[in-house]
Amino acid sequence: MSVVRWAWYSVALSAVLAVLHAAIAAASGSLAVAAELIHNLVDLAAAVAVLAGIKLATRKSKGFPYGLYKLENLAALGLAGMIFLSAYEIARDALLAPAAAVRAEGWMLVALAATGALPLVFGHFELRAGRAANSPALIADAKEYRVHVFTTGLAFAALASQWAGIALDRAAALVIVVAVAWTGWGLLRDAMRVLLDASLDAAALRQIREVIGADPAVTEIEWITGRNAGRFRFVEAGVALRVAGLEKVETAIRRIEANVRAAVPHLERVLLHAEPAASPYVRCALPLADPGGTLSRHFGEAPFFALVTLRRADGGIEEQRVVANPHQTLEKAKGIRVAEWLVAQKIDAVVLKEDVRGKGPEYVFRDAGVELRRTGATALAEALASG
């Protein structure tokens, strides 16, 4: 179900609640019910504003080339203002209006119970739809319906107390003020965060960073930032790529953008600023026949690999370790699997005796920007010394 359709349903429900509360308030003379009527009328106007904001949010023009996404947040901001106005009206009447007789009848309590159940059910499903669509306007509207359930319950209690001869009408109205004002503050705070371009939440940024960092062409994520605009997200990141050449860089960027979009919902734009890798180190992989450092004549079938980090400045060894080949026992495509595994280790170069030109591993390494070096050395130290 579309966001716009939910907004229309909200308008219809607010109108129904307003009519029912108007009838009950007129017949009972209850200040609490009258306060809830004011609450409904404000929400009806706000629901119309939300609908307008949602319909205009995705429109683009020459004057607004990035769209009008923040209109949804403006709608949420307007809703917060209307809630504060409603709270003020309720408080003023509860504290200053002259006392009036309150009459309670059975049909009024039944109608009030219905006006509490309707927003409870509707708000539950609207909140799910708003979160699925990442729509701040729908989420704000659904949260406001939760307040309606509470405030209508207070009105119900105030009206029912008249049968017991207890005057709770004004006290219930004042409690409604507190509940309504608190919700208004939450909506105001959330809307202002987006309008002031506050960052995406830490969990979303962490997820995006993990997706970008997992790409084999990325050697480093230099910076990453993001923001919300309505129910959409915008992300920018600066990445260092080991691939060279315009075509390969563009291919890597398109792949990374697609992966980010697949992992994170409601992304309107992913903008990557790519720079060539400028690390002071070169990370090399060499296939070994044994842990002692004898080079293997084979690539995919090598039982071990040496992972060596060399300093670019003097060629010295910064770090060296030997790891087992996790794909040695595969029957098919072991060379490709080993190549993919090494790419995932962020290898910059592979030094090997076997000629893999025209084979699967070469294509994996080429797409990731990993350099292939042939060597005739028989030992690890000799291969590293010969460059």
Helices and strands as residue ranges (DSSP letters): H 3-28, H 31-57, H 71-96, H 106-133, H 136-160, G 161-164, H 169-195, H 202-213, E 218-229, E 232-241, H 246-263, E 267-276, E 281-288, E 304-311, E 317-324, H 334-344, E 349-352, H 360-368, E 371-374, H 380-385
